Amino acid sequence: MKRILFCMLFAALTMGVCAQQADKARKILDKAATIVGHKGGASASFSIQSGNVGTTKGTIAIKGNMFHARTDKATMWYNGKTQWTYMKATNEVNITTPNAAKQAQLNPYKFLSLYKTGYQLSMKSVRAPYQIHLTAIDKQQSPQEFYITISKTYVPTLIKMRQASNWTTIKISNFKQQEHNAALFSFQSKDFPKAEIIDLR
């Protein structure tokens, strides 16, 4: 009987600790979302490492759900609905409508609109820098898993995400709040008059 009571007490305490961790993790992410989601926009440098594509470095500007990213091989624009990707090597512009998982691979701040629904939260580090673990509740959801490292000033510095068995690591630096005009996030054909436009939607 004592053993059963002990197990019940241990389970209750464990559930209580997990709930507290999830609540703290959500509050930290809320603060990060407020800073990163600055109304006028923000910018940063990034490095993405993935087993599928190797390592890519570049800069990104964000505003709400929109982003504009530049690397040495490609330039991307996303206006919240449509994405344009200009490939320097082929002088082509691919037009797509990316899903949430694809956006997360390209935009390191996509987690800001993902963590609020569909993910269980836990803390891997309860002191700054914080490391928060997100696991998808629905096993069909993608990405399935995130690790997000957040500095004491509530700026994300590292994001690791898993899709199937593949991990992508995104390192973020030089973050700053910065005003951006909405036009920055849409492709301007006049700037690439000789590029071939390929509509993949």
C-alpha positions in Angstrom: 0.0 0.0 0.0 2.8 2.4 0.9 4.5 1.6 -2.4 1.3 2.5 -4.3 0.9 5.7 -2.4 4.6 6.6 -3.1 4.2 5.9 -6.8 1.0 8.0 -6.9 2.7 10.9 -5.1 5.8 10.7 -7.3 3.6 10.7 -10.4 1.7 13.8 -9.1 4.9 15.6 -8.3 6.4 14.8 -11.7 3.3 16.0 -13.5 3.4 19.2 -11.4 7.0 19.9 -12.3 6.4 19.2 -16.0 3.4 21.6 -16.0 5.6 24.3 -14.3 8.3 23.8 -16.9 5.9 24.0 -19.8 4.4 27.2 -18.3 7.9 28.8 -17.9 8.9 27.7 -21.4 5.8 29.3 -22.8 6.4 32.5 -21.0 10.0 32.6 -22.3 8.9 32.0 -25.8 6.2 34.6 -25.5 8.9 37.2 -24.5 11.1 36.1 -27.4 8.1 36.4 -29.8 7.5 39.9 -28.6 11.1 41.0 -29.2 11.6 39.1 -32.5 8.1 40.0 -33.7 8.8 43.8 -33.4 6.1 45.5 -35.4 8.5 47.3 -37.8 10.6 44.2 -38.4 14.0 42.7 -37.5 17.1 41.4 -39.2 19.9 38.9 -38.4 22.7 36.7 -39.7 22.2 33.0 -39.9 24.0 29.7 -40.6 21.9 26.6 -41.6 23.4 23.1 -41.4 21.5 20.2 -42.7 22.5 16.7 -43.8 20.5 17.2 -47.0 22.0 20.5 -48.2 25.2 21.0 -46.2 25.9 24.4 -44.7 24.5 27.7 -45.9 25.2 31.2 -44.5 23.3 34.4 -45.1 21.2 37.3 -43.7 17.5 37.5 -43.1 14.9 40.3 -42.7 11.6 39.5 -41.1 8.3 41.3 -40.5 5.4 39.3 -39.1 5.1 36.1 -41.2 7.1 37.6 -44.0 10.8 37.2 -44.7 13.6 38.1 -47.1 16.8 36.0 -47.0 20.0 36.2 -48.9 22.8 33.7 -49.3 25.7 33.5 -51.7 23.7 31.0 -53.9 20.1 32.3 -53.6 17.8 35.1 -52.6 14.3 34.4 -51.2 11.2 36.5 -50.7 8.1 35.5 -48.9 5.2 37.8 -48.5 3.1 35.6 -46.2 1.6 33.6 -49.1 3.9 33.3 -52.0 7.6 32.6 -52.0 10.1 33.5 -54.8 13.5 31.9 -54.9 16.1 33.3 -57.2 18.9 30.9 -58.0 22.1 32.8 -59.0 23.7 29.8 -60.8 20.9 29.3 -63.2 19.3 32.8 -63.3 15.9 31.2 -62.4 13.2 32.3 -60.1 11.0 29.6 -58.7 7.6 30.6 -57.4 6.0 28.3 -54.7 3.5 28.3 -51.9 5.5 26.7 -49.0 3.9 24.7 -46.2 4.7 25.4 -42.5 7.5 22.8 -42.4 9.2 24.3 -45.5 8.9 27.8 -44.1 10.5 26.6 -40.8 13.5 25.3 -42.8 14.0 28.7 -44.5 12.9 31.1 -41.9 14.6 30.6 -38.4 11.8 32.6 -36.8 8.9 30.5 -38.1 8.8 28.8 -34.7 7.1 32.0 -33.4 3.9 31.0 -35.0 4.2 27.3 -34.3 4.9 26.9 -30.6 1.5 28.2 -29.4 -0.5 25.2 -30.8 0.3 21.6 -31.4 3.5 21.2 -29.4 4.3 20.0 -25.9 6.9 22.2 -24.2 9.6 21.4 -21.7 12.8 23.0 -20.4 16.2 21.5 -20.9 17.9 24.4 -19.2 16.0 26.5 -16.6 18.6 29.3 -16.5 19.8 31.6 -19.2 20.6 30.7 -21.9 17.4 28.8 -21.9 17.0 25.6 -23.9 13.4 24.8 -24.7 12.2 21.5 -26.2 9.1 21.3 -28.4 7.6 18.0 -29.4 4.7 17.8 -31.9 1.5 16.3 -30.3 0.3 15.0 -33.7 2.9 12.5 -35.1 2.0 13.5 -38.6 2.8 17.2 -37.9 6.0 18.6 -39.3 8.5 19.6 -38.0 8.2 16.9 -35.4 10.7 18.3 -32.8 12.5 21.6 -32.0 15.2 22.6 -29.6 15.4 26.4 -29.2 18.2 28.2 -27.3 17.2 31.6 -26.1 19.6 34.2 -24.5 19.1 36.1 -21.3 17.8 39.0 -23.4 15.2 36.7 -24.9 16.7 36.5 -28.4 16.9 33.0 -30.1 20.5 32.1 -30.9 20.2 28.4 -31.9 17.4 26.3 -33.4 17.5 22.6 -34.1 14.5 20.9 -35.8 13.8 17.4 -36.8 11.7 16.2 -39.7 11.5 12.4 -39.9 15.1 11.4 -39.0 16.8 14.5 -40.5 18.0 17.3 -38.2 18.6 20.9 -39.3 20.6 23.3 -37.1 20.2 27.1 -37.5 22.6 29.4 -35.7 21.5 33.1 -35.4 23.7 36.1 -34.7 23.6 39.9 -35.0 19.9 40.2 -34.3 18.5 43.7 -34.3 15.1 45.3 -34.5 14.8 47.2 -37.7 12.1 48.9 -39.7 11.3 47.2 -43.0 9.0 48.2 -45.8 6.5 45.5 -46.9 7.8 45.8 -50.5 11.1 44.1 -49.4 9.3 40.8 -49.0 8.0 40.5 -52.6 10.0 39.7 -55.7 10.4 42.6 -58.1 10.7 41.3 -61.7 12.2 44.7 -62.9 15.3 43.9 -60.8 15.9 40.6 -62.6 14.7 41.3 -66.2 16.6 38.4 -67.7 15.7 35.7 -65.1 13.6 32.8 -66.2 10.3 32.6 -64.1 9.2 29.1 -63.2 5.8 28.9 -61.5 5.7 25.7 -59.3 2.4 26.5 -57.5 
